[in-house]
Amino acid sequence: MIDYCQVVNEKFEESRFWDKSIDPFPGNNRKIYTFTNRCHEQEGLELGDETVKIFLNTKGTVGEVDEDIDKFLAYVDGKAAEGEFTQDIAAEVERIK
């Protein structure tokens, strides 16, 4: 069994930054991975704190995401900013530079 947390931590430690070209969960090729806090030993037992962790993969091809998220992923992957949401982010990035 693959310990995905360990894989992600190792990838992060190797690069000291999040490399947008690395699928955080190799072999799955999803655009988005969504996790909640749940107990591994007892199915159906969750913390109930409504915490959600989301990993986005710019190279992912599996799964559906909102159109704005899809355009944002393309932008992060080096393509031109399209759509109001992504253009707002791009403008803020330029402002901060």
ZAMARGU-4260 file (C-alpha; in steps of 0.2 Angstrom, whole numbers, plus 5000, padded with zeros to 4 digits):
<rodrens>
0) 5000/5000/5000 | 5007/5017/4995 | 5008/5030/5009 | 5003/5045/4999 | 5006/5057/5013
5) 5024/5051/5014 | 5026/5053/4995 | 5019/5071/4995 | 5031/5075/5010 | 5046/5068/5001
10) 5042/5077/4985 | 5040/5093/4995 | 5056/5090/5005 | 5066/5086/4989 | 5061/5103/4980
15) 5057/5114/4995 | 5043/5121/4985 | 5028/5113/4977 | 5032/5109/4959 | 5016/5111/4949
20) 5021/5098/4936 | 5021/5084/4949 | 5005/5074/4952 | 5004/5073/4971 | 4997/5055/4969
25) 5006/5047/4954 | 4997/5036/4943 | 4980/5043/4947 | 4981/5058/4935 | 4966/5068/4943
30) 4964/5086/4941 | 4958/5088/4959 | 4960/5077/4974 | 4949/5082/4989 | 4952/5075/5007
35) 4943/5076/5023 | 4948/5071/5041 | 4943/5053/5043 | 4948/5038/5054 | 4958/5025/5045
40) 4953/5012/5057 | 4935/5014/5058 | 4925/5017/5042 | 4913/5031/5042 | 4921/5039/5057
45) 4926/5057/5054 | 4931/5072/5065 | 4917/5082/5059 | 4927/5098/5059 | 4923/5101/5041
50) 4941/5103/5036 | 4945/5100/5018 | 4962/5098/5009 | 4962/5100/4991 | 4977/5096/4979
55) 4976/5103/4961 | 4986/5095/4947 | 4989/5105/4932 | 4993/5090/4922 | 4978/5080/4927
60) 4966/5074/4914 | 4954/5063/4925 | 4939/5071/4933 | 4928/5086/4931 | 4931/5103/4939
65) 4923/5120/4938 | 4927/5130/4922 | 4936/5143/4932 | 4947/5130/4941 | 4951/5122/4924
70) 4956/5139/4917 | 4966/5143/4933 | 4975/5126/4931 | 4980/5130/4913 | 4986/5147/4919
75) 4997/5139/4933 | 5004/5128/4919 | 5010/5143/4909 | 4996/5147/4898 | 4988/5164/4896
80) 4975/5169/4909 | 4958/5166/4903 | 4941/5170/4912 | 4938/5183/4925 | 4944/5173/4940
85) 4960/5169/4932 | 4963/5186/4925 | 4960/5194/4942 | 4973/5182/4949 | 4985/5186/4935
90) 4983/5205/4938 | 4986/5203/4956 | 5002/5193/4953 | 5008/5207/4941 | 5004/5220/4954
95) 5014/5211/4968 | 5029/5209/4956
</rodrens>
